Amino acid sequence: MFSIGDKVVYPMHGAGVISNIEEKQVLGESRAYYILSIPYGNMQVMVPVNNADQAGLREISGEDMVDKVIAVLGAESTPMDENWNRRSRDNMEKLKTGDPCTVAEVIRNLARIEREKKLSTGEKKLLSNAKQVLASEIVLIKNVDEAAAMDMIDNAI
């Protein structure tokens, strides 16, 4: 169980701080929700306390994770399906894991494909979302602004 003030990552939205834990009535049921304030994009997300594990909510990683992510971003690309639809589905599954190194792998591979040929609209959005999720965690770990976190990602690829 997390507490108010904990820094956490919600895989599809990014890293933030639990600003509150509130009881809410939803469909006639009273449930406790983590209120997650995500600085990147100035967003607030409600995550049911009893579903936090299934949703992938986790503590932010340590400083050593940033070094590992930078290494993944600079490593050789991994093979991906040529069919953009299957590739997109595979990458979406990887993002849902919430693992920073897996997210970095998706970013690296899509960014390199984008250099050679155009990405589909869906893949562009996926790449942008993946970068935002990773950058939001770097912002909280390194205590840097969004632009600096994005520069770290872009320069490592």
C-alpha positions in Angstrom: 0.0 0.0 0.0 1.2 3.4 -0.9 1.0 6.6 1.2 0.4 10.3 0.4 3.7 11.7 -0.9 5.0 8.5 -2.5 6.5 8.8 -5.9 5.0 6.1 -8.2 4.7 5.2 -11.8 1.4 4.3 -13.5 2.6 2.5 -16.7 0.4 4.1 -19.4 0.4 7.6 -17.9 3.8 8.2 -16.3 5.3 9.0 -13.0 3.8 11.2 -10.3 3.2 11.7 -6.7 0.2 10.4 -4.7 -1.4 13.6 -3.6 -4.3 12.1 -1.7 -6.2 8.9 -1.0 -10.0 9.4 -1.2 -13.2 7.5 -0.8 -15.3 7.8 -4.0 -18.8 6.5 -4.9 -18.6 4.8 -8.3 -21.6 2.8 -9.6 -23.1 2.7 -6.1 -19.9 1.3 -4.5 -17.6 3.2 -2.2 -14.0 2.6 -3.0 -10.6 4.1 -1.9 -8.6 5.7 -4.7 -5.1 6.9 -5.0 -5.1 10.4 -6.5 -2.0 10.6 -8.6 -0.7 14.0 -9.6 1.4 13.6 -12.7 3.5 16.8 -13.3 4.2 15.9 -16.9 1.1 17.2 -18.7 -0.3 18.5 -15.5 -2.6 15.5 -15.1 -4.5 13.9 -12.2 -5.3 10.2 -12.3 -7.5 8.1 -9.9 -6.3 4.5 -9.3 -8.5 2.2 -7.2 -6.4 1.1 -4.2 -7.5 -2.5 -4.4 -6.6 -2.7 -8.2 -3.3 -0.8 -7.9 -1.2 -4.0 -8.5 -3.2 -5.1 -11.5 -2.9 -1.6 -12.9 0.9 -1.8 -12.6 1.3 1.0 -10.1 4.8 0.8 -8.7 7.4 2.9 -6.9 9.7 5.0 -9.1 13.0 3.4 -9.8 16.4 4.4 -8.3 19.2 6.4 -9.8 20.8 3.4 -11.3 17.8 2.8 -13.5 18.6 6.0 -15.5 22.0 4.6 -16.4 20.5 1.3 -17.5 17.8 3.1 -19.6 20.5 5.2 -21.3 22.4 2.0 -22.1 19.3 0.4 -23.6 18.6 3.5 -25.7 22.1 3.4 -27.1 22.2 -0.3 -27.7 21.5 -2.1 -31.0 17.9 -2.3 -32.1 16.1 -5.5 -31.5 14.2 -7.3 -34.4 10.6 -6.1 -34.8 7.7 -7.3 -37.0 7.7 -5.6 -40.4 3.9 -5.3 -40.2 3.2 -2.0 -38.5 -0.1 -3.3 -37.0 1.5 -6.3 -35.3 4.5 -4.2 -34.3 2.2 -1.6 -32.7 0.4 -4.3 -30.8 3.6 -5.8 -29.6 5.0 -2.5 -28.5 1.8 -1.6 -26.7 2.1 -4.8 -24.7 5.7 -3.9 -23.8 4.6 -0.4 -22.6 1.9 -2.0 -20.3 4.6 -3.8 -18.4 5.8 -0.5 -17.0 9.4 -1.7 -16.9 11.6 1.4 -17.8 14.1 -0.7 -19.8 11.4 -2.3 -21.8 9.9 1.2 -22.5 13.3 2.4 -23.5 13.6 -0.5 -25.9 10.3 0.5 -27.6 11.4 4.2 -27.8 14.8 3.2 -29.3 13.4 0.9 -31.9 10.5 3.2 -33.0 12.8 6.2 -33.1 15.2 4.4 -35.4 12.5 3.2 -37.7 11.2 6.8 -37.9 14.6 7.9 -39.1 14.4 5.5 -42.1 10.8 5.7 -43.0 7.5 7.2 -41.8 5.8 5.7 -38.8 2.0 5.2 -38.9 0.0 7.8 -37.0 -0.6 5.2 -34.2 3.1 4.4 -33.9 4.0 8.1 -33.7 1.5 8.5 -30.9 2.9 5.4 -29.2 6.4 6.7 -29.5 5.4 10.1 -28.1 3.5 8.4 -25.2 6.4 6.1 -24.4 8.9 9.0 -24.3 6.5 11.0 -22.0 6.2 8.0 -19.6 9.9 7.5 -19.4 10.7 11.2 -19.2 8.2 11.7 -16.4 10.1 9.0 -14.3 13.5 10.6 -15.1 12.1 14.0 -14.0 11.3 12.6 -10.6 14.4 10.6 -10.2 17.0 13.2 -11.4 15.0 16.2 -10.3 15.3 17.8 -13.7 12.7 19.5 -15.9 10.8 17.8 -18.7 13.0 19.3 -21.5 16.2 18.0 -19.8 14.7 14.5 -19.5 13.6 14.5 -23.1 17.1 15.6 -24.2 18.6 12.8 -22.2 16.4 10.3 -24.0 16.9 11.8 -27.5 20.7 12.1 -27.1 21.0 8.5 -26.0 19.3 7.0 -29.0 
